[in-house]
Amino acid sequence: MTGTSSHLRATAEAYDAVAVRYADMARDALDGFPLDRAVLAAFAELTRTTGRVAELGCGPGCVTAHLRDMGLDVFGIDLSPVMIDLAREAHPDLRFEVGSMDALDLADGELTGIVSWYSIIHTPPQDVPPYFAEFRRVLAPGGHLLLAFFESEGEPVVPFDHKVVTAYRWPIDDLAELAAEAGFVEVGRMLREPHEGERHRRGHLLMRLGE
């Protein structure tokens, strides 16, 4: 088994094990976070009339449903089969599929938008560029990508003990640079400080694929 496949299997198994509890916590995850909702609203405004959007790493589908409620033609993909079962149960009107962000079962240029909402956080740093390459492949020129992640607050990439499985905090400039190398142009960024009960600063990057 390669390092990449073993990492993916470990991540899927870890989320399968906590899926029901995680879904309960995630149900109201955007309540009380106006800046997070504002970033999603900006993405929705840019993609609402352009075509299909995917949330990659959708978990139990809460953000996917939020994007649907803002008028997007959206579906979700996640590595965890149990999470996908929960998403389908909670949102039977939406499409959810099991899949990996590094090998999407989508045609070239099929999407006009991608949301990766804290879904690259468990990816070892050396494996992040292939994810951006896959995002580029499935996005149409001019399509938008929204990333949410844990920001490292001036430090290099930092692993930390996420409640589910090891995750990484990224310098926002470094992540933006990797995306630029894959052909993405930054539209805007948002950093917010941790709320009560959160440990780390949150980073958000909104990008557009070059024409």
N, C-alpha and C positions, 0 to 999 in steps of 0.2 A: 504494500500500500504506500503511495507517495505521501509526502508531507502534507500537500494540499488536500488530498482526499481524506486523510486521517483527521485533519483539522475540521473539514466540513462534516464528517461523520460525528465527531465529538460535539460539535456545535448543535447539530440536529438532535442528537440524543439528549443533550443537556436541556434543550428547550422542550422536547417531548415530555421530559420528566416533570417540568414545572408548568406545563401549558395551561392547565385549568386555573391555577393560582395566578399566573401571569395575566391571563385574560381578565380575571376579576379586577386586578389592579389597573389594567390598561383601559378599562371601559370608559373611565372619566379622565383619561390622561391629559387631555387638552384643556380641561376646566381649570380656570385660574391661571392660565398661561397665555395672556393676550399677545405677547411678542411671537410666540410659536405659531399661534393661529394667524397672525398677520403675515408671517413668512409663507405659510401655506396659502393664504388668500392671494398673495402676490403671484405665486406660482399658478394658482387657478385662473387668475385674470389673464395670464400670458398664454395659457394652454386651452382655455375653455372651448374655443371654437376651432381648434386646429386639428383634432383627431384623437386617437386613443392614447391613454396614459396608463402606465403601470406603476404600482407601488411594489418595489422589490424588497423583500424581507418584511412582508406585511404583518407577520404575527397573526393575532386573532382578528385583524381586519378593521380595527377602529379608525385608523387614519384613512384607509381606503374608503370607508363609509363617509367620513367627513369630507373627503374630496368629491365623492358622488353627490353629497348634499350641496356642494358648491357648484354643481352643474357639469362635472367632468364625466367623460366616458372612460371609466377607470376599472381596472381589475388588479388583483393581487397575486403575488408569487412569494412562496416561502419555502425554506429548506425543511421545515419541520412538518411531517404529515399530521401530527396531532393538532398543531396550530391551524393548519388548513381545514381540518375537520371542524374545529371550533368556529373558524371564520365563516364557513359555509352554513353552519347551524345558526349563527347569530345574524347573518346577512344573506338569506337565501336568494335575494334578488341580484346579488353580485357574483361575479366569476372569480374563483380562487383556484390556483394550481400549485402543486408541489414542483419546485425547481430550484436551481442554483444560479446565483447571479453571475457566475463566471462561465456559464454555458447555457444560455437561455434558448428555449425552444421557440424562437421568434425569428421572423424573416429580417433581412437587412432593411433598415429604414422603416420598420413597421410602426414604430411609436413616434409620437410628437412630444412626449414628456415622460420623465422618470422621476419618481420620488424614492429616495433611499433614506428613510427616517430611522437613524441609529442602526442601520443594517450592515454597514461595513466595519462596525466597531470591533468585531471579533476577528477580523481578517489580519493575519500577520502582515506587518508593513511591506515586506517584499512581495506579497501577493496582491497588493492593492492596484498596481498598474494594469494587470490583466483584467481586473474588474472594470476599470475605466475604458479599456479597449473594447470590452463587450458592450458597455453602455453606448459607446460611440457607434458600434456596429448596428445596434437595433434602433437607434434614433435617426430620424430623418434630419437632413441639414436644416439648421435653424431651430431644432428641437431643444427643449429645456430640461435641465437636470437640477434637482434640489437635493442637497446633502445635509443631513443633521448628524452631529457627532459630538463626542466629548473633546473639549479643547484643552491643550496642555499647559496653558497659562505661562508661556515663555520657555518652557522646557522642550527638549527633543521629544520624539515619540515615546510615550510612557505606558508600559503595561500596568494594569491595575486589576484588583480582585473584584470584578463585576459579580453581582449576586448569582448569575447563571453560569458563566464560564469566562475565562480570562478575556479582557477587552483592552483596547488601546486608546490613549488620549493623543490627539494630533495637534501640532501647531497649525493654525489656520492657514498661514502662508505656505507651508509645505504641502498641505493637501491641495490648495489652489494651484500650486506649481505643477503637481502631478496631473491634475485635471487639464491644465493648459498644455502640457506635453502630449496629452491625448487628443487635443484639438478643441478643447472647450474654452470659451471666453467668459470671464467673470462678468456677471450682471450686477451683483451686489452681495453683501455679506452682513450677517448679524451675529453679534456675540452677546450673550446675557449671562449674568452672574447666577450662581446657584440659588434656587429658592429654598425655603425651609424644608429640611429633609433630604436635600440633594447635596452631593459631595463635590461636584465638579462643574466648572464653567461649561456652557453649551455653545457650540459653534454651528453656524448655518451658512452654506454657500449656495447661491443661485447662479447657475451658469447656462450658457447657450452654446450649442454645437455650431462651429463655424460653417459658413455656407460652402 
